[in-house]
Amino acid sequence: MNQLETILSEISIVMKKINVQDIEALALLLQEGRRIFVIGEGRSGFMAKSFAMRLMHLGADVYVIGETITPSISEGDILVAVSGSGTTQNVVWTTEKAKSIGCHIIAVTTDTESPLASYASLIIHVPAATKYRKAGEHTTIQPLGSLFDQCTHILFDGICLEYAARKQVSHEQAFQKHSNME
């Protein structure tokens, strides 16, 4: 098996272990029309930003924590926090603050017992390897948290598909919100 086949196999194994009801539960929560905020650091942050971008295309009111144009978060808003280990300090601190304000916290992590998960009203468990290679994590040929990031990206695309179906947003409608400055 070549490296690409191995990577695809690893992704497939992890994705089959993700709870489909969690995807539906998050899509239902997002459908309620509350403001959505996302946070993550490093590549996990890129996955969070890609999720925010796609949600924007689908008509959601969505922001990325840390951007200069992001408004203050308020009670009832949704925070989707991404951290493979669930211990990334900035993500955990932000989540703790959002929880104290009364936000709905969604943790996307490999560790359901992590500090991040302790603040969550919904934990989406992505059982992939992290950069720490803890006991019980799925093995991977890939460096650092690549498997987690890849699976998170696919997970977010699945959530967006479910969200789009629930909101009845077509490809054509989403395309109207796509950047026209390229």
C-alpha positions in Angstrom: 0.0 0.0 0.0 1.4 3.4 -0.9 1.4 6.4 1.5 -1.7 8.0 0.0 -3.7 4.7 0.4 -2.4 4.4 4.0 -3.5 8.0 4.8 -6.9 7.4 3.3 -7.2 4.1 5.2 -6.3 5.9 8.5 -8.9 8.6 7.8 -11.6 6.0 7.0 -10.9 4.0 10.2 -11.3 7.1 12.4 -14.3 8.5 10.6 -16.2 5.2 11.1 -15.8 5.7 14.8 -17.4 9.2 14.9 -20.9 9.3 16.4 -23.3 10.3 13.6 -25.8 11.5 16.2 -23.2 14.1 17.3 -23.1 15.5 13.7 -26.9 15.7 13.7 -27.1 17.3 17.1 -24.6 20.0 16.2 -26.3 20.7 12.8 -29.6 21.0 14.7 -28.0 23.4 17.3 -26.5 25.5 14.5 -29.8 25.6 12.6 -31.4 27.5 15.5 -29.9 30.7 14.1 -27.7 31.7 17.0 -24.3 33.3 16.3 -21.5 30.9 15.9 -17.9 31.4 16.9 -15.0 29.1 16.2 -11.6 28.8 17.8 -8.5 26.6 17.3 -4.7 27.0 17.2 -2.3 25.9 14.4 -3.7 23.5 11.9 -6.7 22.9 14.1 -7.4 26.6 13.8 -7.3 26.4 10.1 -9.9 23.6 10.2 -12.0 25.8 12.4 -11.7 28.7 10.0 -12.5 26.5 7.0 -15.7 25.4 8.9 -16.6 29.1 9.6 -16.1 30.0 5.9 -18.3 27.2 4.7 -21.0 28.0 7.3 -20.9 31.6 6.1 -21.5 30.3 2.5 -24.5 28.5 3.9 -25.9 31.7 5.5 -24.8 31.3 9.1 -23.9 34.3 11.3 -20.3 33.0 12.1 -17.1 34.5 13.4 -13.5 33.4 14.1 -12.2 34.2 17.6 -9.1 36.4 17.4 -9.9 38.2 14.2 -10.1 42.0 14.4 -13.6 42.2 13.2 -15.1 39.5 15.5 -17.7 41.0 17.8 -18.0 40.2 21.5 -19.6 36.8 22.3 -22.8 36.8 24.3 -25.0 34.5 26.3 -26.7 31.9 24.0 -24.1 32.1 21.3 -22.3 28.9 20.2 -18.6 28.4 20.5 -17.1 25.5 18.5 -13.6 24.9 20.0 -11.1 22.6 18.2 -8.1 21.1 20.0 -6.9 17.6 19.3 -5.4 17.2 22.8 -8.1 19.3 24.5 -5.3 21.1 26.4 -4.4 24.0 24.1 -4.2 26.8 26.6 -5.7 29.6 24.5 -8.6 27.4 23.3 -9.3 26.2 26.9 -9.1 29.7 28.4 -11.5 31.1 25.7 -13.9 28.2 26.2 -13.9 28.7 29.9 -14.7 32.4 29.5 -17.4 31.7 26.9 -19.0 29.1 29.3 -19.0 31.7 32.1 -20.9 34.0 29.8 -23.5 31.4 29.1 -22.5 30.1 25.6 -23.2 26.7 24.2 -19.8 25.0 24.0 -19.0 22.4 21.4 -15.6 20.7 21.9 -14.0 18.9 18.9 -11.2 16.8 20.4 -9.6 13.4 20.7 -9.8 13.4 24.5 -13.3 13.4 26.1 -11.7 13.8 29.6 -9.6 16.9 28.6 -10.0 20.3 30.2 -11.6 21.5 26.9 -14.2 18.7 27.1 -15.0 19.6 30.7 -16.6 22.8 29.5 -18.6 21.4 26.7 -22.3 20.9 26.4 -21.6 18.6 23.3 -18.3 16.8 22.8 -17.5 15.6 19.3 -15.0 12.9 19.8 -12.6 12.4 16.9 -10.6 9.3 17.9 -7.4 10.1 15.9 -3.8 10.4 16.9 -2.5 13.6 18.3 1.0 15.0 18.4 1.4 13.6 21.9 0.8 9.9 20.8 -1.0 9.0 24.1 -1.8 5.4 24.9 -5.0 4.3 23.1 -4.8 6.8 20.3 -5.1 5.5 16.7 -1.8 4.8 15.2 -0.7 6.8 12.1 2.2 7.1 9.7 1.6 10.9 9.7 3.5 13.5 11.7 2.0 15.4 14.7 -1.8 15.9 14.5 -2.3 15.5 10.8 -4.8 12.6 11.1 -6.9 14.6 13.6 -6.9 17.7 11.4 -7.8 15.7 8.3 -10.7 13.9 10.0 -11.9 17.2 11.6 -12.0 18.8 8.2 -14.1 16.0 6.8 -16.3 16.0 9.9 -17.0 19.7 9.5 -17.9 19.2 5.8 -20.4 16.5 6.9 -21.9 18.9 9.5 -22.1 21.5 6.8 -24.0 19.1 4.5 -26.4 18.3 7.3 -26.8 22.0 8.1 -27.4 22.9 4.4 -30.0 20.2 4.1 -31.8 21.3 7.3 -31.7 25.0 6.1 -32.5 24.0 2.5 -29.5 25.8 1.1 -28.6 24.8 -2.4 -25.2 24.8 -4.1 -26.4 27.8 -6.1 -27.4 29.7 -3.0 -24.1 29.0 -1.3 -22.2 30.0 -4.4 -23.9 33.4 -4.2 -22.0 34.0 -0.9 -18.7 32.7 -2.3 -16.0 35.4 -2.8 -16.3 37.2 -6.1 -13.0 39.0 -5.7 -10.8 36.4 -7.1 
